[in-house]
Amino acid sequence: MNASSHHNGSFWFDELGIDPQPDPEPLPARTDVAIVGGGYTGLWTAYYLKRAEPGLDVTVFEADVAGFGASGRNGGWCMGAAWGTESLLANPETRSRGLALQRALFDTVDEVGRVTQAENIDCHFARGGTLRIATAPFVVERHRREIDELHALGFTEHDFRWLDADTTRTRLNVPRNHGAIHAAHCAAIQPARLVRGLADTVRRLGVTILEGTPVTAIRPGRVDTARGAVAAGRILRATEAYTASLTGHRRTLLPIYSKMVVTAPLPDALWQEIGLGNRETFGDDRRMVIYGQRTLDGRLAFGGRAGYEFGSRRRRTLPPDDPDFDGIVRTLRGLVPQLAEVPITHRWGGVLGVPRHWRPCVQFDRRSGLGWAGGYVGEGVAAANLAARMLTDLVLERDSALTALPWVDDVPPRWEPEPLRWLGVRAIRAIGARADWIELNRQRPSRFWGGLFQRLTG
């Protein structure tokens, strides 16, 4: 991959068989709606706006190529979950709003499946649910209590159910397996196929996508780019981890790295031993999040969170010899030892966006015409679709069940200036890693370190 490449380094882009180049369309003088960011949030918003009002002139501004960022690099979990929902459900005063949000997230998985089928977007959508493995005996009690609490709120076995150890092994045969929570509302996807397919779809609907057009600043009525300025009636920011590149937004969202590896295709006999026959996604309870899926072509894709760089630095791509990848491979082979001799063919990573209050937000100001959506904390494949539909209703001034959801106007405070945020992130990561080490190696709850991590992250 040369320096001028617009390949994001991922297996997902390789599987598509492309090294995309920016589309050099001319810059318009003005547009009705300017969307900054050509990932899931921006493209879904463009899609729903054009479906609702075909005559609307919608322009998407993308610094690189559509899907270059997290939307084309992530773990491929289209999941009916989002950060912050659990705290809403736990508080009696916010429980009804939390239930509405959780149901909307469940429905969003179906919505993504519906649109991809209707628009012929072949993103390898497979709704096998997700398995959260109990890796120690003490986790079983925690999981079963969680299931009981969810059922008491009105969710059913069709939403969340407990699988005992024997049943879980038929789904995913790993040594540290004491059972699992199976959450039904999750689909494995090929994320680059989804985002590139969305880009093709909105172009067919008449949306202009200006690739290779970095936006430097936004203000009411105007988008400033490296190629010139464009007048716009409404301007929507959908930049997620790249928000810090905009003037005045360095402390709006924290760019946290997540890194992935993928194996060579596994023989059928090995898959029969491992499982994941329904292409379930999987993870466990560790705070330094891990995530995995079986790809359609029989590989195992696996990743984990991997830190923050001083000053919100964001690298275009990551070199395969980055030492963090070795740790991810060790974690994968420790969890699934059947992969000990299976080659790793790709290593890549990128940044995700974290707001200071650790939950998504959707906002639109009718007076200024400025709006934004994002802050998914790494769980944005489905959440971006829901946020885009919420943002669409706000822009079109439609009061709806979506605009009543708690993400609307839940604006986060700004992150602390450097070096405080760098020190804070390093401390949180060290505390989480310590808690995980205790629970995985000593097989007991980490009450002190785990409690401290919970207080710091909400």
C-alpha positions as CSV (number, residue, x, y, z in Angstrom):
1,M,0.0,0.0,0.0
2,N,1.8,3.2,-1.2
3,A,1.6,6.6,0.5
4,S,-1.1,7.8,-2.0
5,S,-3.3,4.8,-1.5
6,H,-6.9,5.3,-0.3
7,H,-7.1,1.8,1.0
8,N,-7.7,1.9,4.8
9,G,-5.5,-1.2,5.5
10,S,-8.3,-3.5,6.5
11,F,-9.1,-7.0,5.4
12,W,-12.6,-5.7,4.6
13,F,-11.3,-3.4,1.9
14,D,-9.1,-6.2,0.6
15,E,-12.1,-8.6,0.4
16,L,-13.9,-6.0,-1.8
17,G,-10.9,-6.2,-4.2
18,I,-10.5,-2.4,-4.5
19,D,-8.1,0.4,-3.8
20,P,-10.7,3.2,-4.1
21,Q,-9.8,6.6,-5.4
22,P,-11.6,9.9,-4.5
23,D,-14.2,10.9,-7.0
24,P,-13.1,14.4,-8.3
25,E,-16.5,16.0,-8.6
26,P,-16.5,19.8,-8.9
27,L,-17.4,21.7,-5.7
28,P,-20.9,23.2,-5.9
29,A,-21.6,26.8,-5.0
30,R,-24.4,25.8,-2.6
31,T,-26.4,22.8,-1.3
32,D,-29.6,22.4,0.7
33,V,-28.0,20.0,3.2
34,A,-24.3,19.5,3.7
35,I,-23.2,16.4,5.5
36,V,-19.6,16.3,6.7
37,G,-18.4,12.7,6.9
38,G,-18.8,9.8,4.5
39,G,-19.2,7.0,7.0
40,Y,-22.3,5.2,8.3
41,T,-23.8,8.3,10.0
42,G,-23.4,10.6,7.1
43,L,-24.5,8.1,4.4
44,W,-27.5,6.8,6.4
45,T,-28.6,10.4,7.0
46,A,-28.3,11.2,3.3
47,Y,-30.3,8.0,2.5
48,Y,-33.2,8.8,4.8
49,L,-33.3,12.5,3.8
50,K,-33.5,11.7,0.1
51,R,-36.1,8.9,0.7
52,A,-38.2,11.4,2.6
53,E,-37.7,14.4,0.3
54,P,-36.3,13.4,-3.1
55,G,-36.1,17.0,-4.3
56,L,-33.7,17.9,-1.5
57,D,-30.2,18.7,-2.7
58,V,-27.9,16.7,-0.4
59,T,-24.1,16.8,-0.5
60,V,-21.7,14.6,1.5
61,F,-18.2,15.9,2.1
62,E,-15.6,13.2,2.7
63,A,-11.9,13.8,3.4
64,D,-10.8,10.6,1.9
65,V,-13.1,7.9,0.3
66,A,-16.4,6.7,1.6
67,G,-15.9,4.2,4.4
68,F,-12.2,5.1,4.9
69,G,-12.6,5.5,8.6
70,A,-14.2,3.3,11.3
71,S,-17.2,2.4,9.1
72,G,-14.9,0.4,6.8
73,R,-12.6,-1.1,9.4
74,N,-14.8,-2.2,12.4
75,G,-15.6,-5.6,13.8
76,G,-18.8,-6.0,11.8
77,W,-21.3,-6.2,14.7
78,C,-24.7,-4.8,13.8
79,M,-26.0,-4.9,17.4
80,G,-29.1,-3.7,19.1
81,A,-27.2,-2.1,22.0
82,A,-25.4,1.1,22.8
83,W,-23.4,2.7,25.6
84,G,-25.5,4.4,28.3
85,T,-28.6,2.3,27.9
86,E,-28.0,0.2,31.0
87,S,-27.9,3.3,33.2
88,L,-31.2,4.5,31.8
89,L,-32.8,1.1,32.6
90,A,-31.3,1.0,36.1
91,N,-32.8,4.3,37.1
92,P,-36.6,4.2,37.8
93,E,-36.9,7.9,36.7
94,T,-35.4,7.2,33.3
95,R,-36.5,3.5,32.8
96,S,-39.4,4.2,30.4
97,R,-37.1,6.2,28.2
98,G,-34.4,3.5,28.4
99,L,-36.9,0.9,27.4
100,A,-38.0,2.9,24.4
101,L,-34.4,3.4,23.4
102,Q,-33.6,-0.3,23.8
103,R,-36.6,-1.4,21.7
104,A,-35.6,1.1,19.0
105,L,-32.1,-0.4,19.0
106,F,-33.6,-3.9,18.6
107,D,-35.7,-2.6,15.7
108,T,-32.7,-1.0,14.1
109,V,-31.0,-4.4,13.5
110,D,-34.1,-5.3,11.5
111,E,-34.1,-2.0,9.7
112,V,-30.5,-2.4,8.5
113,G,-31.4,-5.9,7.3
114,R,-34.5,-4.5,5.5
115,V,-32.7,-1.7,3.7
116,T,-29.7,-3.8,2.7
117,Q,-32.0,-6.3,1.1
118,A,-34.3,-3.7,-0.5
119,E,-31.3,-1.9,-2.0
120,N,-29.3,-5.0,-2.9
121,I,-26.4,-4.2,-0.6
122,D,-24.6,-7.5,-0.2
123,C,-22.9,-6.9,3.2
124,H,-23.0,-10.6,4.3
125,F,-25.7,-9.8,6.9
126,A,-26.2,-12.9,9.2
127,R,-28.4,-12.5,12.2
128,G,-27.0,-15.1,14.5
129,G,-27.0,-13.0,17.7
130,T,-24.1,-12.5,20.0
131,L,-22.6,-14.6,22.7
132,R,-21.1,-13.0,25.9
133,I,-19.1,-15.8,27.4
134,A,-18.8,-16.3,31.1
135,T,-15.0,-17.0,31.5
136,A,-15.1,-17.8,35.2
137,P,-17.6,-19.4,37.6
138,F,-18.3,-16.2,39.4
139,V,-19.4,-14.6,36.2
140,V,-22.3,-17.1,35.9
141,E,-24.1,-15.6,38.8
142,R,-23.6,-12.1,37.4
143,H,-25.0,-13.1,34.0
144,R,-28.0,-15.0,35.4
145,R,-28.8,-12.0,37.6
146,E,-28.6,-9.7,34.6
147,I,-30.9,-12.0,32.6
148,D,-33.5,-12.0,35.5
149,E,-33.3,-8.2,35.7
150,L,-33.9,-7.8,32.0
151,H,-36.8,-10.2,32.0
152,A,-38.3,-8.3,34.9
153,L,-38.2,-5.2,32.7
154,G,-40.3,-7.0,30.1
155,F,-37.7,-8.5,27.8
156,T,-38.1,-12.1,26.9
157,E,-36.1,-15.2,26.0
158,H,-36.4,-14.1,22.4
159,D,-34.3,-11.0,23.4
160,F,-31.8,-12.3,26.0
161,R,-31.4,-15.9,27.3
162,W,-28.9,-17.8,29.4
163,L,-27.1,-20.7,27.8
164,D,-25.5,-23.3,30.1
165,A,-21.9,-24.4,29.6
166,D,-22.8,-27.5,27.6
167,T,-25.2,-25.6,25.3
168,T,-22.7,-22.8,24.8
169,R,-20.0,-25.2,23.7
170,T,-22.2,-26.2,20.8
171,R,-22.2,-22.6,19.8
172,L,-18.6,-21.7,20.6
173,N,-16.2,-24.4,21.9
174,V,-13.6,-22.6,24.0
175,P,-11.9,-23.8,27.2
176,R,-12.9,-20.9,29.5
177,N,-16.6,-21.4,29.0
178,H,-19.0,-21.5,31.9
179,G,-22.0,-20.5,29.9
180,A,-23.1,-17.4,28.0
181,I,-25.7,-14.7,27.5
182,H,-27.1,-15.0,24.0
183,A,-28.5,-11.6,22.8
184,A,-30.6,-12.2,19.7
185,H,-30.5,-8.7,18.3
186,C,-27.2,-8.8,16.6
187,A,-26.0,-9.6,13.0
188,A,-22.5,-10.2,11.7
189,I,-21.8,-8.1,8.6
190,Q,-18.9,-7.2,6.3
191,P,-18.7,-3.5,7.3
192,A,-16.9,-2.2,4.2
193,R,-19.5,-3.8,1.9
194,L,-22.2,-2.0,3.9
195,V,-20.6,1.5,3.8
196,R,-19.5,1.2,0.2
197,G,-22.9,-0.2,-0.8
198,L,-24.6,2.7,1.0
199,A,-22.4,5.2,-0.9
200,D,-23.5,3.6,-4.2
201,T,-27.1,3.6,-3.1
202,V,-27.3,7.3,-2.2
203,R,-25.5,8.3,-5.4
204,R,-28.2,6.5,-7.3
205,L,-30.8,8.5,-5.3
206,G,-29.1,11.8,-6.4
207,V,-26.8,12.5,-3.5
208,T,-23.5,14.1,-4.4
209,I,-20.5,12.6,-2.5
210,L,-17.4,14.8,-2.7
211,E,-14.5,12.5,-1.8
212,G,-11.1,13.8,-1.3
213,T,-12.6,17.0,0.1
214,P,-11.5,17.6,3.7
215,V,-13.7,20.0,5.6
216,T,-11.7,22.4,7.9
217,A,-14.5,24.4,9.5
218,I,-18.2,24.6,9.7
219,R,-20.4,27.6,10.6
220,P,-24.0,28.6,10.0
221,G,-24.6,28.6,6.3
222,R,-21.1,27.7,5.2
223,V,-18.8,24.7,4.9
224,D,-15.0,25.5,4.5
225,T,-13.0,22.8,2.7
226,A,-9.5,22.4,1.4
227,R,-10.9,23.1,-2.1
228,G,-13.0,26.1,-1.2
229,A,-16.2,27.1,0.5
230,V,-19.8,25.9,-0.1
231,A,-23.0,27.6,1.1
232,A,-25.5,25.3,2.8
233,G,-28.9,25.8,4.4
234,R,-28.3,23.0,6.9
235,I,-25.0,21.5,7.9
236,L,-24.7,18.1,9.7
237,R,-21.5,16.9,11.3
238,A,-21.0,13.1,11.1
239,T,-17.2,12.9,11.7
240,E,-17.0,10.7,14.8
241,A,-13.4,10.1,15.7
242,Y,-12.2,12.6,13.1
243,T,-14.1,15.5,14.7
244,A,-10.9,16.9,16.1
245,S,-9.8,17.9,12.6
246,L,-12.5,20.6,12.5
247,T,-11.7,24.1,13.9
248,G,-13.0,24.4,17.5
249,H,-13.6,20.7,18.0
250,R,-10.4,19.3,19.2
251,R,-11.9,18.3,22.6
252,T,-15.4,17.3,21.4
253,L,-14.8,13.6,20.9
254,L,-11.9,11.5,22.0
255,P,-10.4,9.3,19.2
256,I,-9.6,5.9,20.8
257,Y,-7.9,3.2,18.8
258,S,-9.3,-0.2,18.1
259,K,-7.2,-2.9,16.3
260,M,-8.1,-6.1,14.5
261,V,-6.6,-9.2,13.0
262,V,-8.1,-11.9,10.8
263,T,-7.0,-15.5,10.2
264,A,-6.6,-17.4,7.0
265,P,-9.8,-19.3,6.0
266,L,-10.3,-22.3,8.3
267,P,-11.0,-25.8,7.1
268,D,-14.5,-27.0,7.6
269,A,-13.3,-29.6,10.1
270,L,-11.8,-26.9,12.3
271,W,-15.0,-24.9,12.2
272,Q,-17.0,-27.9,13.2
273,E,-14.8,-28.1,16.3
274,I,-14.9,-24.3,17.1
275,G,-18.6,-23.7,16.2
276,L,-20.1,-20.3,15.3
277,G,-22.3,-22.2,12.8
278,N,-24.8,-19.3,12.7
279,R,-22.1,-16.7,12.4
280,E,-22.7,-15.6,16.0
281,T,-20.5,-12.7,17.1
282,F,-18.8,-13.2,20.5
283,G,-17.0,-11.5,23.3
284,D,-16.8,-11.7,27.1
285,D,-17.0,-9.4,30.1
286,R,-13.6,-7.9,30.1
287,R,-13.4,-4.1,30.3
288,M,-10.7,-3.8,27.6
289,V,-13.3,-4.8,25.1
290,I,-12.7,-7.7,22.7
291,Y,-15.0,-8.8,19.8
292,G,-15.0,-11.5,17.2
293,Q,-17.0,-12.9,14.3
294,R,-16.8,-15.7,11.7
295,T,-16.7,-14.2,8.2
296,L,-18.7,-15.5,5.3
297,D,-15.5,-16.9,3.7
298,G,-14.6,-18.9,6.8
299,R,-12.1,-16.7,8.6
300,L,-12.1,-15.5,12.2
301,A,-11.9,-11.8,12.6
302,F,-11.0,-10.5,16.1
303,G,-10.2,-7.2,17.7
304,G,-9.9,-5.2,20.8
305,R,-9.5,-1.6,22.2
306,A,-6.0,-0.2,22.0
307,G,-5.5,3.2,23.5
308,Y,-5.2,6.9,22.7
309,E,-2.4,9.1,21.3
310,F,-1.4,12.4,22.8
311,G,-3.2,15.4,21.3
312,S,-5.9,13.3,19.7
313,R,-3.5,12.2,17.0
314,R,-5.0,10.1,14.3
315,R,-3.0,8.0,12.0
316,R,-4.4,7.2,8.5
317,T,-3.5,3.6,8.7
318,L,-1.5,1.4,11.1
319,P,1.6,-0.6,10.2
320,P,1.1,-4.4,10.5
321,D,4.1,-4.6,12.8
322,D,2.5,-2.4,15.5
323,P,3.2,-4.3,18.7
324,D,-0.4,-4.0,19.9
325,F,-1.3,-6.6,17.2
326,D,0.8,-9.2,18.9
327,G,-1.2,-8.8,22.1
328,I,-4.5,-9.2,20.1
329,V,-3.2,-12.4,18.5
330,R,-2.2,-13.7,21.9
331,T,-5.6,-12.9,23.3
332,L,-7.4,-14.6,20.4
333,R,-5.3,-17.8,20.6
334,G,-5.7,-17.8,24.4
335,L,-9.4,-17.6,24.0
336,V,-9.6,-20.0,21.0
337,P,-6.5,-22.3,21.3
338,Q,-7.6,-24.3,18.2
339,L,-6.2,-21.3,16.2
340,A,-2.6,-21.7,17.6
341,E,-1.2,-22.8,14.2
342,V,-3.5,-20.8,11.9
343,P,-1.8,-18.0,10.1
344,I,-2.9,-14.4,10.6
345,T,-3.3,-12.7,7.2
346,H,-4.2,-9.1,8.0
347,R,-3.6,-6.6,10.8
348,W,-5.3,-3.2,10.9
349,G,-6.8,-0.6,13.1
350,G,-8.4,2.8,13.3
351,V,-10.1,5.3,15.7
352,L,-13.6,5.4,17.2
353,G,-15.2,8.4,18.8
354,V,-15.9,8.7,22.6
355,P,-17.8,11.6,24.1
356,R,-17.1,12.8,27.6
357,H,-20.3,11.3,29.0
358,W,-19.7,8.0,27.2
359,R,-23.0,7.8,25.3
360,P,-24.3,8.8,21.8
361,C,-25.9,12.2,21.1
362,V,-28.0,13.6,18.3
363,Q,-28.6,17.3,18.0
364,F,-30.0,19.8,15.5
365,D,-30.5,23.6,16.0
366,R,-33.2,24.9,13.7
367,R,-32.0,28.5,14.1
368,S,-28.4,28.0,13.1
369,G,-29.1,25.0,10.8
370,L,-26.2,23.1,12.5
371,G,-26.6,19.5,13.7
372,W,-24.6,16.4,14.5
373,A,-24.8,12.8,15.5
374,G,-22.2,10.4,16.9
375,G,-20.3,9.4,20.0
376,Y,-21.0,5.6,19.7
377,V,-18.0,4.5,21.8
378,G,-17.3,1.7,19.3
379,E,-20.8,0.4,19.0
380,G,-21.9,2.4,15.9
381,V,-22.8,-0.1,13.2
382,A,-26.5,-0.2,14.1
383,A,-26.5,2.9,16.3
384,A,-25.5,5.1,13.4
385,N,-28.6,4.0,11.5
386,L,-30.8,4.9,14.4
387,A,-29.1,8.2,15.0
388,A,-29.4,9.1,11.3
389,R,-33.1,8.5,11.4
390,M,-33.4,10.6,14.5
391,L,-31.3,13.4,12.8
392,T,-33.5,13.2,9.6
393,D,-36.7,13.7,11.6
394,L,-35.1,16.7,13.4
395,V,-33.9,18.3,10.2
396,L,-37.3,17.8,8.5
397,E,-39.0,19.1,11.7
398,R,-41.0,15.9,12.2
399,D,-42.0,15.2,15.8
400,S,-41.8,11.4,16.1
401,A,-41.1,8.6,18.5
402,L,-37.5,8.8,17.4
403,T,-37.1,12.5,18.3
404,A,-38.4,11.7,21.8
405,L,-35.5,9.2,22.5
406,P,-32.9,10.2,25.1
407,W,-30.0,10.7,22.7
408,V,-31.6,13.9,21.4
409,D,-29.9,17.0,22.9
410,D,-27.9,14.9,25.3
411,V,-24.9,17.0,24.6
412,P,-21.6,15.9,26.3
413,P,-19.2,18.3,28.0
414,R,-15.8,18.8,26.4
415,W,-12.9,16.6,27.2
416,E,-10.1,18.0,29.4
417,P,-7.2,19.8,27.8
418,E,-3.9,18.0,27.4
419,P,-2.0,16.5,29.1
420,L,-5.0,15.7,31.4
421,R,-7.0,13.7,28.9
422,W,-3.9,11.7,27.9
423,L,-3.1,10.9,31.5
424,G,-6.8,10.2,32.2
425,V,-7.1,7.7,29.3
426,R,-3.9,6.0,30.3
427,A,-5.1,5.7,33.9
428,I,-8.5,4.3,32.8
429,R,-6.9,1.8,30.5
430,A,-4.4,0.6,33.2
431,I,-7.2,0.3,35.8
432,G,-9.4,-1.7,33.4
433,A,-6.5,-4.0,32.4
434,R,-5.7,-4.6,36.1
435,A,-9.3,-5.5,36.8
436,D,-9.5,-7.8,33.8
437,W,-6.2,-9.5,34.8
438,I,-7.5,-10.3,38.3
439,E,-10.8,-11.7,37.0
440,L,-9.2,-13.8,34.3
441,N,-6.3,-15.1,36.2
442,R,-7.5,-15.3,39.8
443,Q,-11.0,-16.2,38.8
444,R,-12.6,-13.8,41.3
445,P,-14.3,-10.4,41.0
446,S,-12.1,-7.4,41.0
447,R,-14.2,-5.2,43.3
448,F,-11.7,-2.4,43.9
449,W,-10.3,-2.0,40.4
450,G,-13.5,-2.9,38.7
451,G,-15.5,-0.5,40.8
452,L,-13.0,2.3,40.1
453,F,-13.2,1.6,36.4
454,Q,-17.0,1.8,36.5
455,R,-17.0,5.1,38.4
456,L,-14.6,6.7,35.9
457,T,-16.4,5.5,32.7
458,G,-20.0,5.8,34.0
